[in-house]
Amino acid sequence: MNFFDDLGQAAQYANVAIDLMVQHHVPATPQNFTVWYSYASDRDPDLKKALDVLICNSQEFNEVQNAEIFEKYFGNFNEGEAIEQTGSQMALTVGKVTSLIEKATDDAELFGNTLEASVGSLSSDSDGADIGEVVKVLAAETKKMVSQNQALHHQLESSSAEIKTLKGNLEDVQKEALTDGLTGIANRKKFDMSLRREAMHAMENGVPLCLIMSDIDHFKKFNDTHGHQTGDHVLRFVGAMLTNSVKGKDTPARYGGEEFGIILPQTELAEATQIADTIRQAISAKRLRKKQSGEDIGCITISMGISQFRPGEPLNALIKRADDGLYHAKHMGRNRVIAETELNAAAD
């Protein structure tokens, strides 16, 4: 990640960033400094808006929160670096294979020239000794060609295996870049990509698409009471419950913090509402215990909002309606599902 500020401007931004980090008790790590330097320089409106909201709500900038902010706004730089390195290695290996093929072509041409010259040296007056000498030359050249082909075969096998390994590494990097490190489900980046893809598919094929937005009830209070490690356990639990409750074509994702989204292709609003309520009941029915002590920490609940895609609408409008349902569910007492049709009825 590069910041092209002159020395004086960079010093000013750095001082502001450090003052803000001290004010909000943020550890001075390189990742945290990157976040707050960007905030101080006002170069990323989305990041500035997100931090302003957290500051206004007196949110604690703990280790988990800081890591999530960095991952959300700067995590793609690490992905890009890894992909660039792997791509460069693949380019070198492909170049090596190309060189081997060019050498094989040159060797084949040389072998052909030798054959032509040897055969051309024979005439009707050639005796047995002449013919024997030509055969001897041809045998030596053939043996040399066979040896070269065997070496080429081994080298190509080795390069092929190397390319296969690099391809696997690239796929791993791409998968990791789209996976939430804590819960193991899709992250916000994968959520955005999947929602765009499914919305396009819905418009092109005239099929329905629904979105569920959900949030763990009283999560901050739970974190403060039981600690962040237990809070992380709860997030992993919810991620696993969402994964186990949806079909293969559906995409559960961690949208951010304790908020999760579920993309439901080819699903009508009524069916999506039923799916959401089944998930809600399954989560609230589980009693959780701390792994080490076995202490019963009770049940958790989630609130959920649901919207259905309207062909041609901006995706942020779809997300907003689901979020509005989620916030209405919170307002109505939490641990409930509110579809967009209920919001319309309440407005009337």
Contacts in CASP RR format, 6 or more apart in sequence:
PFRMAT RR
TARGET T0000
AUTHOR 0000-0000-0000
METHOD contacts of the structure
MODEL  1
MNFFDDLGQAAQYANVAIDLMVQHHVPATPQNFTVWYSYASDRDPDLKKA
LDVLICNSQEFNEVQNAEIFEKYFGNFNEGEAIEQTGSQMALTVGKVTSL
IEKATDDAELFGNTLEASVGSLSSDSDGADIGEVVKVLAAETKKMVSQNQ
ALHHQLESSSAEIKTLKGNLEDVQKEALTDGLTGIANRKKFDMSLRREAM
HAMENGVPLCLIMSDIDHFKKFNDTHGHQTGDHVLRFVGAMLTNSVKGKD
TPARYGGEEFGIILPQTELAEATQIADTIRQAISAKRLRKKQSGEDIGCI
TISMGISQFRPGEPLNALIKRADDGLYHAKHMGRNRVIAETELNAAAD
1 34 0 8 1.000
1 74 0 8 1.000
1 77 0 8 1.000
3 10 0 8 1.000
3 37 0 8 1.000
3 38 0 8 1.000
3 41 0 8 1.000
3 43 0 8 1.000
5 13 0 8 1.000
5 41 0 8 1.000
13 37 0 8 1.000
13 40 0 8 1.000
13 41 0 8 1.000
14 37 0 8 1.000
14 40 0 8 1.000
16 40 0 8 1.000
17 33 0 8 1.000
17 36 0 8 1.000
17 37 0 8 1.000
17 39 0 8 1.000
17 40 0 8 1.000
18 28 0 8 1.000
18 33 0 8 1.000
18 36 0 8 1.000
20 26 0 8 1.000
20 36 0 8 1.000
20 39 0 8 1.000
20 40 0 8 1.000
21 27 0 8 1.000
21 28 0 8 1.000
21 32 0 8 1.000
21 33 0 8 1.000
21 36 0 8 1.000
24 55 0 8 1.000
24 61 0 8 1.000
25 60 0 8 1.000
25 61 0 8 1.000
26 32 0 8 1.000
26 36 0 8 1.000
26 61 0 8 1.000
26 66 0 8 1.000
27 63 0 8 1.000
27 66 0 8 1.000
29 66 0 8 1.000
31 66 0 8 1.000
31 67 0 8 1.000
31 70 0 8 1.000
31 74 0 8 1.000
32 66 0 8 1.000
32 70 0 8 1.000
34 70 0 8 1.000
34 74 0 8 1.000
35 47 0 8 1.000
35 51 0 8 1.000
35 66 0 8 1.000
35 69 0 8 1.000
35 70 0 8 1.000
35 73 0 8 1.000
35 74 0 8 1.000
38 44 0 8 1.000
38 47 0 8 1.000
38 73 0 8 1.000
38 74 0 8 1.000
39 47 0 8 1.000
39 48 0 8 1.000
39 51 0 8 1.000
42 48 0 8 1.000
44 73 0 8 1.000
46 73 0 8 1.000
47 69 0 8 1.000
47 73 0 8 1.000
50 69 0 8 1.000
50 72 0 8 1.000
50 73 0 8 1.000
51 69 0 8 1.000
54 61 0 8 1.000
54 65 0 8 1.000
59 65 0 8 1.000
62 228 0 8 1.000
63 228 0 8 1.000
64 228 0 8 1.000
64 232 0 8 1.000
65 257 0 8 1.000
68 256 0 8 1.000
68 257 0 8 1.000
71 187 0 8 1.000
72 188 0 8 1.000
72 256 0 8 1.000
75 177 0 8 1.000
76 177 0 8 1.000
76 189 0 8 1.000
79 173 0 8 1.000
79 174 0 8 1.000
79 176 0 8 1.000
79 177 0 8 1.000
82 173 0 8 1.000
83 170 0 8 1.000
83 173 0 8 1.000
83 174 0 8 1.000
86 166 0 8 1.000
86 169 0 8 1.000
86 170 0 8 1.000
86 173 0 8 1.000
87 166 0 8 1.000
87 170 0 8 1.000
89 166 0 8 1.000
90 163 0 8 1.000
90 166 0 8 1.000
90 167 0 8 1.000
90 170 0 8 1.000
93 159 0 8 1.000
93 162 0 8 1.000
93 163 0 8 1.000
93 166 0 8 1.000
94 163 0 8 1.000
96 159 0 8 1.000
97 156 0 8 1.000
97 159 0 8 1.000
97 163 0 8 1.000
100 152 0 8 1.000
100 155 0 8 1.000
100 156 0 8 1.000
100 159 0 8 1.000
103 152 0 8 1.000
104 148 0 8 1.000
104 149 0 8 1.000
104 152 0 8 1.000
107 145 0 8 1.000
107 148 0 8 1.000
108 145 0 8 1.000
111 141 0 8 1.000
111 142 0 8 1.000
111 144 0 8 1.000
111 145 0 8 1.000
114 137 0 8 1.000
114 138 0 8 1.000
114 141 0 8 1.000
115 138 0 8 1.000
115 141 0 8 1.000
118 134 0 8 1.000
118 137 0 8 1.000
118 138 0 8 1.000
118 141 0 8 1.000
119 134 0 8 1.000
121 130 0 8 1.000
121 134 0 8 1.000
122 130 0 8 1.000
122 131 0 8 1.000
122 134 0 8 1.000
177 189 0 8 1.000
178 186 0 8 1.000
178 187 0 8 1.000
178 189 0 8 1.000
178 190 0 8 1.000
178 193 0 8 1.000
179 185 0 8 1.000
179 186 0 8 1.000
179 187 0 8 1.000
179 190 0 8 1.000
180 186 0 8 1.000
180 187 0 8 1.000
180 253 0 8 1.000
180 254 0 8 1.000
181 187 0 8 1.000
182 232 0 8 1.000
182 235 0 8 1.000
182 236 0 8 1.000
182 254 0 8 1.000
183 235 0 8 1.000
183 236 0 8 1.000
183 238 0 8 1.000
183 239 0 8 1.000
183 240 0 8 1.000
183 254 0 8 1.000
184 236 0 8 1.000
184 239 0 8 1.000
185 239 0 8 1.000
185 242 0 8 1.000
185 243 0 8 1.000
185 252 0 8 1.000
185 253 0 8 1.000
185 254 0 8 1.000
186 194 0 8 1.000
186 251 0 8 1.000
186 252 0 8 1.000
186 253 0 8 1.000
186 254 0 8 1.000
187 253 0 8 1.000
187 254 0 8 1.000
188 253 0 8 1.000
188 254 0 8 1.000
188 255 0 8 1.000
188 256 0 8 1.000
190 251 0 8 1.000
190 253 0 8 1.000
191 251 0 8 1.000
191 253 0 8 1.000
191 254 0 8 1.000
191 255 0 8 1.000
191 261 0 8 1.000
191 263 0 8 1.000
194 251 0 8 1.000
194 253 0 8 1.000
194 263 0 8 1.000
195 211 0 8 1.000
195 263 0 8 1.000
195 315 0 8 1.000
195 318 0 8 1.000
195 319 0 8 1.000
196 315 0 8 1.000
198 209 0 8 1.000
198 251 0 8 1.000
198 263 0 8 1.000
198 265 0 8 1.000
199 209 0 8 1.000
199 309 0 8 1.000
199 315 0 8 1.000
199 318 0 8 1.000
201 207 0 8 1.000
201 209 0 8 1.000
201 265 0 8 1.000
202 208 0 8 1.000
202 209 0 8 1.000
202 265 0 8 1.000
202 309 0 8 1.000
202 311 0 8 1.000
203 311 0 8 1.000
203 312 0 8 1.000
206 311 0 8 1.000
207 265 0 8 1.000
207 266 0 8 1.000
208 266 0 8 1.000
208 267 0 8 1.000
208 268 0 8 1.000
208 269 0 8 1.000
208 308 0 8 1.000
208 309 0 8 1.000
209 263 0 8 1.000
209 264 0 8 1.000
209 265 0 8 1.000
209 266 0 8 1.000
209 267 0 8 1.000
209 308 0 8 1.000
209 309 0 8 1.000
210 264 0 8 1.000
210 267 0 8 1.000
210 268 0 8 1.000
210 269 0 8 1.000
210 271 0 8 1.000
210 272 0 8 1.000
210 306 0 8 1.000
210 307 0 8 1.000
210 308 0 8 1.000
210 309 0 8 1.000
211 261 0 8 1.000
211 262 0 8 1.000
211 263 0 8 1.000
211 264 0 8 1.000
211 306 0 8 1.000
211 307 0 8 1.000
211 308 0 8 1.000
211 309 0 8 1.000
211 318 0 8 1.000
211 319 0 8 1.000
211 322 0 8 1.000
212 261 0 8 1.000
212 262 0 8 1.000
212 264 0 8 1.000
212 272 0 8 1.000
212 275 0 8 1.000
212 276 0 8 1.000
212 304 0 8 1.000
212 305 0 8 1.000
212 306 0 8 1.000
212 322 0 8 1.000
213 255 0 8 1.000
213 259 0 8 1.000
213 260 0 8 1.000
213 261 0 8 1.000
213 304 0 8 1.000
213 305 0 8 1.000
213 306 0 8 1.000
213 319 0 8 1.000
213 322 0 8 1.000
213 323 0 8 1.000
213 325 0 8 1.000
213 326 0 8 1.000
214 259 0 8 1.000
214 260 0 8 1.000
214 261 0 8 1.000
214 262 0 8 1.000
214 276 0 8 1.000
214 279 0 8 1.000
214 280 0 8 1.000
214 302 0 8 1.000
214 303 0 8 1.000
214 304 0 8 1.000
214 305 0 8 1.000
214 326 0 8 1.000
215 258 0 8 1.000
215 259 0 8 1.000
215 260 0 8 1.000
215 302 0 8 1.000
215 303 0 8 1.000
215 304 0 8 1.000
215 326 0 8 1.000
215 330 0 8 1.000
216 222 0 8 1.000
216 234 0 8 1.000
216 235 0 8 1.000
216 238 0 8 1.000
216 258 0 8 1.000
216 300 0 8 1.000
216 301 0 8 1.000
216 302 0 8 1.000
217 300 0 8 1.000
217 301 0 8 1.000
217 302 0 8 1.000
217 303 0 8 1.000
217 330 0 8 1.000
217 334 0 8 1.000
217 335 0 8 1.000
218 334 0 8 1.000
219 231 0 8 1.000
219 234 0 8 1.000
219 258 0 8 1.000
222 230 0 8 1.000
222 231 0 8 1.000
222 234 0 8 1.000
222 300 0 8 1.000
223 230 0 8 1.000
223 231 0 8 1.000
226 290 0 8 1.000
226 297 0 8 1.000
230 290 0 8 1.000
230 297 0 8 1.000
233 288 0 8 1.000
233 290 0 8 1.000
233 291 0 8 1.000
234 288 0 8 1.000
234 300 0 8 1.000
235 254 0 8 1.000
235 257 0 8 1.000
235 258 0 8 1.000
237 286 0 8 1.000
237 288 0 8 1.000
237 300 0 8 1.000
238 260 0 8 1.000
238 283 0 8 1.000
238 300 0 8 1.000
238 302 0 8 1.000
239 252 0 8 1.000
239 254 0 8 1.000
239 260 0 8 1.000
241 279 0 8 1.000
241 282 0 8 1.000
241 283 0 8 1.000
241 286 0 8 1.000
242 252 0 8 1.000
242 260 0 8 1.000
242 261 0 8 1.000
242 262 0 8 1.000
242 279 0 8 1.000
243 252 0 8 1.000
245 275 0 8 1.000
245 278 0 8 1.000
245 279 0 8 1.000
245 282 0 8 1.000
246 252 0 8 1.000
246 262 0 8 1.000
246 264 0 8 1.000
246 275 0 8 1.000
249 265 0 8 1.000
249 266 0 8 1.000
250 262 0 8 1.000
250 263 0 8 1.000
250 264 0 8 1.000
250 265 0 8 1.000
250 267 0 8 1.000
251 262 0 8 1.000
251 263 0 8 1.000
252 260 0 8 1.000
252 261 0 8 1.000
252 262 0 8 1.000
253 260 0 8 1.000
253 261 0 8 1.000
253 262 0 8 1.000
253 263 0 8 1.000
254 260 0 8 1.000
254 261 0 8 1.000
255 261 0 8 1.000
260 302 0 8 1.000
262 275 0 8 1.000
262 276 0 8 1.000
262 279 0 8 1.000
264 271 0 8 1.000
264 272 0 8 1.000
264 275 0 8 1.000
267 275 0 8 1.000
268 308 0 8 1.000
269 306 0 8 1.000
269 308 0 8 1.000
269 339 0 8 1.000
269 340 0 8 1.000
269 341 0 8 1.000
272 306 0 8 1.000
272 308 0 8 1.000
272 339 0 8 1.000
273 306 0 8 1.000
273 337 0 8 1.000
273 339 0 8 1.000
276 304 0 8 1.000
276 305 0 8 1.000
276 306 0 8 1.000
276 337 0 8 1.000
277 337 0 8 1.000
279 302 0 8 1.000
279 304 0 8 1.000
280 301 0 8 1.000
280 302 0 8 1.000
280 304 0 8 1.000
280 335 0 8 1.000
280 336 0 8 1.000
280 337 0 8 1.000
283 300 0 8 1.000
283 301 0 8 1.000
283 302 0 8 1.000
284 299 0 8 1.000
284 300 0 8 1.000
284 301 0 8 1.000
284 302 0 8 1.000
284 335 0 8 1.000
285 299 0 8 1.000
286 299 0 8 1.000
286 300 0 8 1.000
287 296 0 8 1.000
287 298 0 8 1.000
287 299 0 8 1.000
288 296 0 8 1.000
288 297 0 8 1.000
288 298 0 8 1.000
288 299 0 8 1.000
288 300 0 8 1.000
289 295 0 8 1.000
289 296 0 8 1.000
289 297 0 8 1.000
290 297 0 8 1.000
301 334 0 8 1.000
301 335 0 8 1.000
302 335 0 8 1.000
303 326 0 8 1.000
303 329 0 8 1.000
303 330 0 8 1.000
303 333 0 8 1.000
303 334 0 8 1.000
303 335 0 8 1.000
303 336 0 8 1.000
303 337 0 8 1.000
303 338 0 8 1.000
304 325 0 8 1.000
304 326 0 8 1.000
304 329 0 8 1.000
304 336 0 8 1.000
304 337 0 8 1.000
304 338 0 8 1.000
305 322 0 8 1.000
305 323 0 8 1.000
305 324 0 8 1.000
305 325 0 8 1.000
305 326 0 8 1.000
305 328 0 8 1.000
305 329 0 8 1.000
305 337 0 8 1.000
305 338 0 8 1.000
305 339 0 8 1.000
305 340 0 8 1.000
306 322 0 8 1.000
306 325 0 8 1.000
306 337 0 8 1.000
306 338 0 8 1.000
306 339 0 8 1.000
306 340 0 8 1.000
307 318 0 8 1.000
307 319 0 8 1.000
307 321 0 8 1.000
307 322 0 8 1.000
307 325 0 8 1.000
307 339 0 8 1.000
307 340 0 8 1.000
308 340 0 8 1.000
309 318 0 8 1.000
310 317 0 8 1.000
310 318 0 8 1.000
321 340 0 8 1.000
321 343 0 8 1.000
322 340 0 8 1.000
324 340 0 8 1.000
324 343 0 8 1.000
325 338 0 8 1.000
325 339 0 8 1.000
325 340 0 8 1.000
325 342 0 8 1.000
325 343 0 8 1.000
326 338 0 8 1.000
328 338 0 8 1.000
328 342 0 8 1.000
328 343 0 8 1.000
328 346 0 8 1.000
329 336 0 8 1.000
329 337 0 8 1.000
329 338 0 8 1.000
332 338 0 8 1.000
END
